[in-house]
Amino acid sequence: MRSRSHGDRFRSVKTELRVAAMAVLLVGAVAGCADKSATPRPGVLPPGTAVLSVDGKDVGTTYSVRCETVDWMTRIHTGIDAAGANAMVSNAGKLRAEFVRLHDLDGFTGSYEQELQGEATVTMTGPTYHINGAALGFDKETPTRLKAETFTITVSC
């Protein structure tokens, strides 16, 4: 068994320092690529963000977004305090909304159900869904009168 000389140990330490320096540079480069402050392109929201509106009025932005995809169906849940929206979107063939349920958005609670009530369209820009339509329901001011309200849900899973 050969003992290490002083020169061998110096080369070993030098190699370890090079490897450590390269690791630091690599981590820095990866962190730079994952810069979340970068502005997304138009029509795209940052992941986990939703913007909701009812009757043309912005009812808020939320960062409470959950999306679950099984096969060609994606279930979307957004929440703003006790208010929020749930939707089921299908991408089997043509992109379409199966249902949309609005919960106390600007006082309105209602739903769209494919082929039953209301209407809705879905488009995508990158990872961002744009769901627009009309839902039937009730608002707090006239809780006994059925009404239709337009809605927009822009959400990035």
Secondary structure as UniProt FT lines:
FT   HELIX           6..33
FT   TURN            36..37
FT   TURN            42..43
FT   TURN            47..48
FT   STRAND          49..54
FT   TURN            55..56
FT   STRAND          57..62
FT   STRAND          64..70
FT   TURN            71..72
FT   STRAND          73..80
FT   TURN            81..82
FT   STRAND          83..90
FT   STRAND          96..105
FT   TURN            106..107
FT   STRAND          108..113
FT   TURN            114..116
FT   STRAND          119..125
FT   TURN            126..127
FT   STRAND          128..139
FT   TURN            140..141
FT   STRAND          142..156
//
